[in-house]
Amino acid sequence: MELKNIEKYNADRSRFVLIVDSSDRSRRFLSTLLKQFDYNAYAVSTAEEAVEVATVVGPVLIVTAGQIDADYNAVQLIRSFRSSNPECTAPFIVLIAKSDPAFERECLSAGALTCLHAPISFENFYRVIQIAIEPIPRMTIRISTYIPAAINGMRKDEFVQEISENGAYLLTSTPHPLGTRLPVTFKLSDCVVSVDAVVIYTKQSVEDSKNRTGMGLQFERISEEDQKRIRLFIRSEMTKDINPILPAR
């Protein structure tokens, strides 16, 4: 079989997530959502393809439907995968349509990290992925964006490039030193969000995988209204092209 454009995922294996599901809708949904979460997703419809992908690029995580197709389920996939690729230790997250304790126990016994059953919230799915593969897991969703920002009320060349309810990554040609406290403002829809933030890390372009110069900010003071605005903005951005209900089978 032909695996299209698989070689490009070798560039950053630490972000490579493999999706296994025979449903076109589920594959599109999960691929779009994982992209919003800043992961590189590659979707296949069969266990055979999944095993072949892993021989070319080892995924950091595998997300699979509980029932992949009429004849093949997640338990069979996990066993086949572990047998064919013993060197690949990527955890499995299994998405199932409804609670099925016996099947969930079977998945966990076969080697799945966890099973999630519908309805699955974006926030819960994000947290599970973070805990599964990130060295410092985030508990709130962080997405990429590009919003003009101002520091101390003055606009220079700053842009919010990543944002969550608790912090942001600010692009700027002149990052402030670690520990600096800054008032930052930016606009979401028709509302101005105003926060007090502290610089928790800085990066020069040569240090960053995306060739960005900027600084990571943690919000020290943010109103409930502005936090809600950010939360709604993130959900709006994530659901632009997909149904807000995460499918599971």
NUDO-160627 format. One record per residue (C-alpha): residue in one letter; x, y, z. Coordinates in steps of 0.2 Angstrom, whole numbers, plus 2048, in hexadecimal, padded with zeros to 3 digits. Example, Ala and Ser with C-alpha at 12.3 -4.5 7.8 and 13.67 -1.06 7.14 Angstrom:
aa=a u=83E v=7EA w=827
aa=s u=844 v=7FB w=824
//
This chain:
aa=m u=800 v=800 w=800
aa=e u=805 v=812 w=7FD
aa=l u=808 v=81D w=80C
aa=k u=806 v=82F w=806
aa=n u=813 v=83C w=80C
aa=i u=817 v=832 w=81B
aa=e u=82A v=837 w=81A
aa=k u=826 v=849 w=81F
aa=y u=821 v=843 w=831
aa=n u=833 v=83E w=834
aa=a u=837 v=850 w=837
aa=d u=82F v=851 w=848
aa=r u=82A v=840 w=84E
aa=s u=827 v=847 w=860
aa=r u=817 v=84F w=859
aa=f u=812 v=840 w=84E
aa=v u=801 v=838 w=852
aa=l u=7F9 v=829 w=848
aa=i u=7E7 v=828 w=846
aa=v u=7DF v=817 w=842
aa=d u=7CC v=817 w=83D
aa=s u=7C3 v=811 w=82E
aa=s u=7B6 v=81F w=82F
aa=d u=7BB v=82E w=823
aa=r u=7B1 v=83A w=82F
aa=s u=7BB v=834 w=83E
aa=r u=7CC v=835 w=836
aa=r u=7C8 v=847 w=82F
aa=f u=7C2 v=84C w=840
aa=l u=7D0 v=846 w=84A
aa=s u=7DD v=84C w=83E
aa=t u=7D6 v=85D w=83E
aa=l u=7D5 v=85D w=851
aa=l u=7E7 v=857 w=854
aa=k u=7ED v=864 w=848
aa=q u=7E4 v=871 w=853
aa=f u=7ED v=869 w=862
aa=d u=7FE v=86C w=858
aa=y u=801 v=85A w=854
aa=n u=805 v=852 w=844
aa=a u=7F8 v=845 w=840
aa=y u=7F8 v=837 w=833
aa=a u=7E8 v=82E w=831
aa=v u=7E6 v=81C w=82A
aa=s u=7D7 v=811 w=828
aa=t u=7DE v=7FF w=82C
aa=a u=7E9 v=7F7 w=838
aa=e u=7F4 v=7F1 w=82A
aa=e u=7F8 v=803 w=825
aa=a u=7FB v=808 w=838
aa=v u=808 v=7FA w=83A
aa=e u=810 v=7FF w=829
aa=v u=810 v=812 w=82F
aa=a u=819 v=80D w=83F
aa=t u=827 v=805 w=835
aa=v u=82A v=815 w=82C
aa=v u=827 v=822 w=839
aa=g u=825 v=81D w=84C
aa=p u=816 v=827 w=852
aa=v u=816 v=82F w=864
aa=l u=804 v=82A w=866
aa=i u=7F7 v=820 w=85E
aa=v u=7E4 v=824 w=85E
aa=t u=7D9 v=817 w=859
aa=a u=7C6 v=813 w=857
aa=g u=7C0 v=805 w=863
aa=q u=7B8 v=7FD w=854
aa=i u=7C3 v=801 w=845
aa=d u=7B8 v=7F9 w=838
aa=a u=7AC v=7EB w=838
aa=d u=7B9 v=7DD w=83A
aa=y u=7C7 v=7E5 w=844
aa=n u=7C7 v=7EE w=855
aa=a u=7D4 v=7F7 w=860
aa=v u=7D9 v=7E8 w=86A
aa=q u=7DE v=7DF w=85A
aa=l u=7E7 v=7EE w=854
aa=i u=7F1 v=7F0 w=864
aa=r u=7F6 v=7DE w=865
aa=s u=7FB v=7DE w=852
aa=f u=804 v=7EE w=854
aa=r u=80E v=7E9 w=863
aa=s u=812 v=7D8 w=85B
aa=s u=818 v=7E0 w=84B
aa=n u=821 v=7F0 w=852
aa=p u=827 v=7EB w=863
aa=e u=833 v=7FA w=863
aa=c u=825 v=806 w=862
aa=t u=81F v=80B w=873
aa=a u=812 v=818 w=86E
aa=p u=803 v=818 w=879
aa=f u=7F2 v=814 w=872
aa=i u=7E2 v=81E w=876
aa=v u=7D2 v=815 w=871
aa=l u=7C2 v=81F w=86D
aa=i u=7B2 v=815 w=86F
aa=a u=7A0 v=819 w=86C
aa=k u=79A v=815 w=87D
aa=s u=79F v=80E w=88E
aa=d u=7A3 v=7FC w=88C
aa=p u=7AD v=7F6 w=89C
aa=a u=7B1 v=7E5 w=895
aa=f u=7B8 v=7EB w=885
aa=e u=7C2 v=7F9 w=88E
aa=r u=7CA v=7EC w=899
aa=e u=7CF v=7E2 w=88A
aa=c u=7D6 v=7F2 w=882
aa=l u=7E0 v=7F6 w=892
aa=s u=7E6 v=7E4 w=894
aa=a u=7EC v=7E4 w=882
aa=g u=7F6 v=7F4 w=885
aa=a u=7EB v=803 w=883
aa=l u=7EF v=812 w=88D
aa=t u=7DD v=817 w=88F
aa=c u=7CC v=816 w=888
aa=l u=7C1 v=825 w=885
aa=h u=7AE v=824 w=881
aa=a u=7A2 v=830 w=879
aa=p u=79E v=83E w=87C
aa=i u=7B0 v=843 w=87D
aa=s u=7B4 v=855 w=880
aa=f u=7C3 v=85E w=877
aa=e u=7C9 v=863 w=888
aa=n u=7CA v=851 w=88F
aa=f u=7D1 v=84A w=87F
aa=y u=7DF v=857 w=87F
aa=r u=7E3 v=854 w=892
aa=v u=7E4 v=841 w=88E
aa=i u=7F0 v=844 w=880
aa=q u=7FB v=850 w=88A
aa=i u=7FC v=844 w=898
aa=a u=800 v=836 w=88C
aa=i u=80F v=83D w=883
aa=e u=814 v=84E w=889
aa=p u=822 v=850 w=896
aa=i u=819 v=85F w=89D
aa=p u=807 v=85C w=89A
aa=r u=7FB v=86B w=898
aa=m u=7EA v=86A w=8A0
aa=t u=7E2 v=877 w=895
aa=i u=7E1 v=878 w=882
aa=r u=7EE v=882 w=87A
aa=i u=7EC v=886 w=867
aa=s u=7F6 v=890 w=85A
aa=t u=7EF v=8A1 w=854
aa=y u=7F6 v=8B2 w=84E
aa=i u=7EF v=8C0 w=858
aa=p u=7F7 v=8D2 w=859
aa=a u=7FC v=8D6 w=86B
aa=a u=802 v=8E5 w=875
aa=i u=80E v=8E5 w=884
aa=n u=80C v=8F4 w=891
aa=g u=7FF v=8FB w=885
aa=m u=80C v=8FD w=877
aa=r u=80B v=8F3 w=867
aa=k u=81B v=8EE w=85E
aa=d u=81D v=8DD w=855
aa=e u=815 v=8D2 w=862
aa=f u=808 v=8C4 w=85D
aa=v u=800 v=8B7 w=868
aa=q u=805 v=8A7 w=85E
aa=e u=7FF v=89A w=86B
aa=i u=7F1 v=89C w=878
aa=s u=7E9 v=893 w=886
aa=e u=7DE v=899 w=895
aa=n u=7EE v=89A w=8A0
aa=g u=7FB v=8A1 w=894
aa=a u=802 v=8A5 w=883
aa=y u=811 v=8A4 w=878
aa=l u=815 v=8B6 w=872
aa=l u=81F v=8B9 w=862
aa=t u=82A v=8C8 w=864
aa=s u=83B v=8CD w=85E
aa=t u=840 v=8D3 w=86F
aa=p u=83B v=8C6 w=87C
aa=h u=83C v=8CC w=88E
aa=p u=846 v=8C3 w=89B
aa=l u=840 v=8B4 w=8A5
aa=g u=835 v=8BA w=8B4
aa=t u=830 v=8CA w=8AC
aa=r u=81E v=8CF w=8B0
aa=l u=815 v=8D8 w=8A2
aa=p u=803 v=8DF w=89F
aa=v u=7FE v=8D7 w=88E
aa=t u=7EE v=8DB w=884
aa=f u=7E7 v=8D3 w=874
aa=k u=7D6 v=8D3 w=86B
aa=l u=7CB v=8C4 w=869
aa=s u=7BC v=8C7 w=85E
aa=d u=7B6 v=8D8 w=864
aa=c u=7BD v=8D7 w=875
aa=v u=7CE v=8DD w=87C
aa=v u=7D5 v=8D0 w=888
aa=s u=7E1 v=8D7 w=895
aa=v u=7EC v=8CC w=8A0
aa=d u=7FB v=8CE w=8AB
aa=a u=808 v=8C1 w=8A6
aa=v u=819 v=8BB w=8AC
aa=v u=827 v=8B5 w=89F
aa=i u=82A v=8A2 w=8A3
aa=y u=836 v=89F w=894
aa=t u=83D v=8A7 w=885
aa=k u=843 v=8A0 w=874
aa=q u=84E v=8A7 w=866
aa=s u=84A v=8A1 w=855
aa=v u=859 v=895 w=855
aa=e u=852 v=88C w=864
aa=d u=840 v=88A w=85E
aa=s u=83A v=87C w=853
aa=k u=82F v=888 w=84A
aa=n u=83C v=895 w=848
aa=r u=834 v=8A2 w=853
aa=t u=83B v=8AF w=85F
aa=g u=82F v=8B2 w=86E
aa=m u=82B v=8AF w=880
aa=g u=81F v=8A3 w=889
aa=l u=813 v=8AC w=895
aa=q u=80A v=8A6 w=8A4
aa=f u=7FA v=8B0 w=8A8
aa=e u=7FB v=8B6 w=8BA
aa=r u=7EC v=8C1 w=8BA
aa=i u=7DD v=8BE w=8AE
aa=s u=7CB v=8C2 w=8B1
aa=e u=7BE v=8B4 w=8B0
aa=e u=7B6 v=8BD w=8A2
aa=d u=7C6 v=8BE w=898
aa=q u=7CA v=8AC w=89C
aa=k u=7B9 v=8A7 w=896
aa=r u=7BC v=8B1 w=886
aa=i u=7CC v=8A7 w=883
aa=r u=7C3 v=897 w=886
aa=l u=7B5 v=89B w=87A
aa=f u=7C2 v=8A1 w=86D
aa=i u=7CC v=891 w=86E
aa=r u=7BC v=886 w=86C
aa=s u=7B6 v=891 w=85D
aa=e u=7C7 v=88F w=855
aa=m u=7C7 v=87C w=857
aa=t u=7B6 v=879 w=850
aa=k u=7B7 v=884 w=841
aa=d u=7B7 v=875 w=835
aa=i u=7B1 v=867 w=840
aa=n u=7A2 v=861 w=84A
aa=p u=7A5 v=865 w=85C
aa=i u=7A1 v=854 w=862
aa=l u=7B0 v=848 w=861
aa=p u=7AB v=838 w=858
aa=a u=7AF v=827 w=85F
aa=r u=7AB v=815 w=859
//
